[in-house]
């Protein structure tokens, strides 16, 4: 680690349980962020600021004016640009030491598996169930930790799934695939700062997973009602009949 790195991350290195060894782990780590919207924006910025070595950013959308109320990695001047381009530029300005790889195309089963295989942890900031289920399936198949969050209206959820551990539930254990579409921000609205809170917490949990700091939300779901500022933490159970992780464990055994 260079002297400049020691100075840049000095306040973080001081944390008991993280220290120099944990910072070096972050600098060697790779994370995939799926979606550069209200959740992926703060998560990417805080992970870059924290010194995560490589961020792989996946989003095929372009910046729209309606995004700017919550997607803080983009600016007014970025309207019309690919989100991956504006995010890469912003991260480079914040911390040139963080390497950025971009995927500005729709994710398929094949390229998603390859992307997940090449990282240490995955952050899901997508806004639809189809993508969330696909990301979870890839993480289960490649046994990669998944930090998942969702926000709609004034409600938010956050969970950490550990397919790399045999006793952990996966996203599909908790959410049934009914074929229904997730509610969208354009239909129900969303409070911008709440996406910032949940995206920032995704970054926190990612740092904890990568460094061993504290106690991550492994197999637990954090539920936030911002209207009443009520926070609940629920323990999740693995579904022995889960069509995703149970099948994967059967193949491994």
C-alpha positions as CSV (number, residue, x, y, z in Angstrom):
1,X,0.0,0.0,0.0
2,X,1.4,3.4,-1.0
3,X,1.7,6.3,1.4
4,X,-1.1,8.2,-0.4
5,X,-3.4,5.2,0.2
6,X,-2.5,5.1,3.9
7,X,-3.5,8.8,4.1
8,X,-6.6,8.5,2.0
9,X,-8.0,5.6,4.0
10,X,-6.5,6.5,7.4
11,X,-9.8,7.1,9.1
12,X,-11.1,3.8,7.9
13,X,-7.9,1.9,8.8
14,X,-8.3,3.1,12.4
15,X,-11.5,1.1,12.8
16,X,-11.0,-1.9,15.2
17,X,-11.6,-5.1,13.2
18,X,-10.8,-3.6,9.9
19,X,-7.3,-2.0,10.3
20,X,-4.6,-2.3,7.6
21,X,-5.3,-5.9,6.8
22,X,-8.9,-5.2,6.1
23,X,-8.0,-2.3,3.9
24,X,-5.7,-4.4,1.9
25,X,-8.4,-6.9,1.4
26,X,-10.7,-4.2,0.0
27,X,-8.0,-3.0,-2.4
28,X,-7.7,-6.6,-3.8
29,X,-11.4,-7.1,-4.0
30,X,-13.8,-7.1,-7.0
31,X,-17.5,-6.3,-6.7
32,X,-20.3,-6.4,-9.3
33,X,-23.0,-3.8,-9.0
34,X,-26.2,-4.6,-11.0
35,X,-28.1,-1.4,-11.7
36,X,-26.8,2.2,-11.4
37,X,-30.0,3.7,-10.1
38,X,-31.1,5.0,-6.7
39,X,-29.4,2.0,-4.9
40,X,-26.4,1.4,-7.1
41,X,-25.4,5.1,-7.2
42,X,-24.6,5.6,-3.5
43,X,-23.3,2.0,-3.2
44,X,-20.8,2.6,-6.0
45,X,-19.7,5.9,-4.7
46,X,-19.1,4.7,-1.2
47,X,-17.3,1.6,-2.2
48,X,-15.0,3.6,-4.5
49,X,-14.4,6.0,-1.6
50,X,-13.7,3.1,0.7
51,X,-11.0,1.8,-1.6
52,X,-12.6,-1.2,-3.2
53,X,-10.1,-2.3,-5.8
54,X,-12.4,-3.0,-8.8
55,X,-16.0,-2.2,-9.5
56,X,-17.8,-3.9,-12.3
57,X,-20.8,-1.7,-13.2
58,X,-23.7,-3.3,-15.1
59,X,-26.6,-1.2,-16.5
60,X,-27.9,-0.8,-20.1
61,X,-30.0,2.3,-19.5
62,X,-29.3,6.0,-20.3
63,X,-29.7,8.8,-17.8
64,X,-33.1,10.5,-17.8
65,X,-34.1,13.7,-16.1
66,X,-36.5,11.8,-13.8
67,X,-33.5,9.7,-12.5
68,X,-31.7,12.7,-11.0
69,X,-34.0,13.0,-7.9
70,X,-32.3,9.9,-6.5
71,X,-29.6,8.5,-8.7
72,X,-26.8,10.7,-7.3
73,X,-23.9,9.3,-9.3
74,X,-25.3,11.1,-12.4
75,X,-25.7,14.8,-13.1
76,X,-27.9,17.1,-15.2
77,X,-25.2,17.2,-17.8
78,X,-25.3,13.4,-18.1
79,X,-28.9,13.3,-19.3
80,X,-28.9,11.1,-22.5
81,X,-25.5,9.4,-21.7
82,X,-25.1,5.8,-20.8
83,X,-25.3,5.3,-17.1
84,X,-22.1,3.2,-17.1
85,X,-20.2,6.1,-18.7
86,X,-21.3,8.8,-16.3
87,X,-20.8,6.5,-13.3
88,X,-17.3,5.6,-14.5
89,X,-16.4,9.3,-14.9
90,X,-17.7,10.2,-11.5
91,X,-15.9,7.3,-9.8
92,X,-12.6,8.3,-11.5
93,X,-13.0,11.8,-10.2
94,X,-13.7,10.5,-6.7
95,X,-11.0,7.9,-6.5
96,X,-8.7,7.2,-9.5
97,X,-7.3,4.2,-7.6
98,X,-10.5,2.2,-8.0
99,X,-10.6,0.4,-11.3
100,X,-13.9,0.4,-13.2
101,X,-15.2,-2.1,-15.7
102,X,-18.6,-1.5,-17.4
103,X,-21.2,-3.7,-19.0
104,X,-23.7,-1.5,-20.9
105,X,-25.9,-4.3,-22.2
106,X,-28.8,-6.4,-21.0
107,X,-27.6,-9.3,-18.8
108,X,-28.3,-12.8,-20.0
109,X,-27.9,-16.0,-18.1
110,X,-24.5,-16.7,-19.8
111,X,-22.9,-13.3,-19.3
112,X,-24.3,-12.9,-15.8
113,X,-22.8,-16.2,-14.7
114,X,-19.4,-15.1,-16.1
115,X,-19.6,-11.7,-14.5
116,X,-20.5,-13.2,-11.1
117,X,-17.8,-15.8,-11.4
118,X,-15.2,-13.0,-11.8
119,X,-16.0,-11.1,-8.6
120,X,-15.9,-11.6,-4.8
121,X,-19.4,-10.1,-4.1
122,X,-22.5,-9.0,-5.9
123,X,-24.7,-6.0,-5.1
124,X,-28.2,-6.1,-6.6
125,X,-29.7,-2.7,-7.1
126,X,-32.1,-3.7,-9.9
127,X,-35.8,-2.7,-10.0
128,X,-37.5,-5.8,-11.3
129,X,-38.0,-9.4,-10.1
130,X,-36.8,-11.0,-13.3
131,X,-33.3,-9.4,-12.8
132,X,-33.3,-10.1,-9.1
133,X,-34.1,-13.8,-9.6
134,X,-31.5,-14.1,-12.4
135,X,-28.8,-12.4,-10.3
136,X,-29.6,-14.7,-7.3
137,X,-29.5,-17.8,-9.5
138,X,-26.1,-16.8,-10.8
139,X,-24.8,-16.1,-7.3
140,X,-26.0,-19.5,-6.1
141,X,-24.5,-21.3,-9.1
142,X,-21.1,-19.5,-8.6
143,X,-21.4,-19.5,-4.7
144,X,-20.9,-15.7,-4.4
145,X,-22.3,-13.5,-1.6
146,X,-25.2,-11.4,-2.7
147,X,-26.1,-8.0,-1.0
148,X,-29.7,-7.3,-2.1
149,X,-31.8,-4.2,-1.6
150,X,-35.1,-2.7,-2.8
151,X,-37.0,0.5,-2.2
152,X,-40.5,1.5,-3.2
153,X,-42.4,4.5,-1.9
154,X,-41.3,5.0,1.7
155,X,-40.4,1.3,2.3
156,X,-37.0,-0.4,2.0
157,X,-35.5,-3.8,2.4
158,X,-31.9,-5.1,2.7
159,X,-30.5,-8.6,3.0
160,X,-27.3,-10.5,2.6
161,X,-27.5,-14.0,1.1
162,X,-24.5,-16.3,1.4
163,X,-24.6,-19.1,-1.2
164,X,-21.0,-19.8,-0.3
165,X,-22.3,-21.2,3.0
166,X,-24.4,-24.4,3.0
167,X,-26.9,-23.2,5.7
168,X,-27.8,-19.9,4.0
169,X,-31.1,-19.1,2.4
170,X,-31.1,-17.5,-1.1
171,X,-33.3,-14.8,-2.5
172,X,-35.6,-17.3,-4.0
173,X,-36.2,-19.0,-0.6
174,X,-37.8,-15.7,0.5
175,X,-39.5,-14.4,-2.6
176,X,-41.7,-16.7,-4.7
177,X,-41.5,-16.3,-8.5
178,X,-45.2,-15.6,-9.2
179,X,-44.5,-14.0,-12.6
180,X,-45.8,-10.7,-11.3
181,X,-43.9,-7.5,-12.1
182,X,-42.4,-5.5,-9.2
183,X,-44.0,-2.1,-8.6
184,X,-42.0,0.7,-10.3
185,X,-41.1,4.1,-9.1
186,X,-43.0,5.6,-12.0
187,X,-46.2,4.0,-10.7
188,X,-45.9,4.5,-7.0
189,X,-43.2,7.1,-6.4
190,X,-40.1,6.8,-4.3
191,X,-38.4,9.0,-1.7
192,X,-34.9,9.8,-3.1
193,X,-33.0,9.9,0.3
194,X,-34.4,6.5,1.2
195,X,-32.7,4.9,-1.8
196,X,-29.5,6.7,-0.6
197,X,-29.9,5.1,2.9
198,X,-30.4,1.6,1.5
199,X,-27.7,1.9,-1.1
200,X,-25.3,3.2,1.5
201,X,-26.2,0.2,3.7
202,X,-25.4,-2.1,0.8
203,X,-22.0,-0.6,0.7
204,X,-21.6,-1.1,4.5
205,X,-22.6,-4.8,4.3
206,X,-20.3,-5.3,1.3
207,X,-17.3,-3.9,3.2
208,X,-18.2,-6.2,6.2
209,X,-18.5,-9.3,4.0
210,X,-15.2,-8.6,2.3
211,X,-13.2,-7.8,5.4
212,X,-14.8,-9.8,8.1
213,X,-15.7,-6.7,10.0
214,X,-18.5,-7.0,12.5
215,X,-21.6,-9.1,11.9
216,X,-23.1,-8.8,8.3
217,X,-26.8,-9.4,7.7
218,X,-26.1,-13.0,6.6
219,X,-29.5,-14.7,6.3
220,X,-31.4,-11.8,7.7
221,X,-33.7,-9.2,6.3
222,X,-33.8,-5.5,7.4
223,X,-37.2,-3.9,6.8
224,X,-37.4,-0.1,6.9
225,X,-40.6,2.0,7.1
226,X,-39.3,5.5,6.6
227,X,-42.8,7.0,7.1
228,X,-42.8,6.0,10.8
229,X,-39.0,5.4,11.0
230,X,-39.6,1.9,12.0
231,X,-36.8,-0.7,11.5
232,X,-37.2,-4.4,11.9
233,X,-34.8,-7.3,11.4
234,X,-36.1,-10.7,10.5
235,X,-34.3,-14.0,10.5
236,X,-34.6,-15.9,7.2
237,X,-34.8,-19.6,6.8
238,X,-33.6,-21.7,3.9
239,X,-36.4,-23.4,2.0
240,X,-35.4,-27.1,1.6
241,X,-37.6,-27.2,-1.5
242,X,-36.2,-24.1,-3.1
243,X,-35.9,-24.6,-6.8
244,X,-32.7,-22.6,-7.0
245,X,-30.4,-23.3,-4.0
246,X,-31.7,-26.8,-3.0
247,X,-31.2,-27.9,-6.6
248,X,-27.7,-26.4,-6.6
249,X,-26.7,-28.1,-3.4
250,X,-28.0,-31.5,-4.7
251,X,-25.8,-31.1,-7.8
252,X,-22.7,-30.3,-5.6
253,X,-23.3,-33.2,-3.3
